[in-house]
Each structure stands twice: as C-alpha cells, then as structure tokens.
Amino acid sequence: MGRIYTREILEMFEREDFKILLFLFELVEQDETHCKYKVSERVNPGVTRMKELVHDKDADKAYCSCKGFEFWGIPC
C-alpha cells in the first residue's frame, strides 16, 4: 500500500483499518445478486452508530450508507 498511496492517505487508511475492530457486521438479507449487512460501530461505551452495507455480487462492489468509500476512497 505504501507504493500506491501518499504518506497522508496511507496513514488515514491505517487508522481506518484499525477501527474495523470496533465494528460488528450482521447479514440481514441475501439474494442471488446482493448481500445486505447491518453494521454497528461502537463509538463510546453505550454509544453505537448503525450503518447499512450492500455488496453487489455481480459488480463485486460494496456500497455503504455513510458514503465513506465514495467520498474518501476508503471503505468504512
């Protein structure tokens, strides 16, 4: 990754990658073309944020309700 991203983007990616430990993914719905997940993020003790993630199997792409990937280029 160090060869692909600038130092600043690599550090942002590493911070975001570490945050994955705070997320819980739950499969909500699945069909032949899509998988839908409920994503829970522990922000603080007693505070949880909810997001929705959809995986398009045909296009092999994921889309999140927070639009983090579209905005930053890094999936939440």
C-alpha positions as CSV (number, residue, x, y, z in Angstrom):
1,M,0.0,0.0,0.0
2,G,2.9,2.3,0.7
3,R,3.7,2.4,-3.0
4,I,0.2,3.2,-4.1
5,Y,-0.9,5.9,-1.6
6,T,0.7,9.1,-0.5
7,R,2.0,9.0,3.1
8,E,-1.0,11.0,4.3
9,I,-3.5,8.7,2.7
10,L,-1.7,5.6,3.9
11,E,-1.8,6.9,7.5
12,M,-5.5,7.6,7.1
13,F,-6.0,4.1,5.7
14,E,-4.1,2.6,8.6
15,R,-6.3,4.5,11.2
16,E,-9.5,3.4,9.4
17,D,-8.2,-0.2,9.1
18,F,-7.6,-0.3,12.9
19,K,-11.1,0.9,13.5
20,I,-12.5,-2.3,12.0
21,L,-12.0,-3.9,15.4
22,L,-14.9,-1.7,16.7
23,F,-17.4,-2.8,14.1
24,L,-19.9,-5.7,14.2
25,F,-21.3,-7.0,10.8
26,E,-24.6,-8.8,10.7
27,L,-26.0,-10.3,7.5
28,V,-29.6,-9.0,7.2
29,E,-30.7,-10.1,3.7
30,Q,-29.2,-12.0,0.8
31,D,-30.3,-13.0,-2.7
32,E,-28.6,-14.1,-5.9
33,T,-27.1,-10.6,-6.7
34,H,-26.8,-8.7,-3.3
35,C,-25.9,-9.1,0.3
36,K,-27.1,-6.5,2.8
37,Y,-25.4,-6.1,6.2
38,K,-26.2,-4.1,9.3
39,V,-23.0,-2.6,10.6
40,S,-22.8,-1.5,14.2
41,E,-19.9,0.8,15.3
42,R,-19.0,1.2,18.9
43,V,-18.2,4.9,19.3
44,N,-18.1,5.2,23.1
45,P,-19.4,2.9,25.9
46,G,-23.1,2.9,25.4
47,V,-23.0,4.8,22.1
48,T,-23.4,2.8,18.9
49,R,-23.8,4.1,15.3
50,M,-25.6,2.0,12.7
51,K,-24.8,1.8,9.0
52,E,-26.0,-0.3,6.1
53,L,-23.6,-2.0,3.7
54,V,-24.7,-3.6,0.4
55,H,-22.5,-5.9,-1.6
56,D,-23.3,-6.1,-5.3
57,K,-22.1,-9.6,-6.2
58,D,-22.3,-9.1,-9.9
59,A,-20.2,-5.9,-9.9
60,D,-18.2,-7.2,-6.9
61,K,-18.6,-3.8,-5.3
62,A,-19.8,-2.6,-1.9
63,Y,-21.8,0.5,-1.0
64,C,-22.3,1.9,2.4
65,S,-25.0,4.3,3.7
66,C,-22.3,6.6,5.1
67,K,-20.8,7.1,1.5
68,G,-17.3,6.9,3.0
69,F,-15.9,4.9,0.1
70,E,-17.4,7.2,-2.5
71,F,-16.1,10.3,-0.6
72,W,-12.7,9.1,0.8
73,G,-11.9,6.1,-1.4
74,I,-11.6,4.0,1.8
75,P,-14.5,1.7,2.8
76,C,-15.9,2.3,6.3
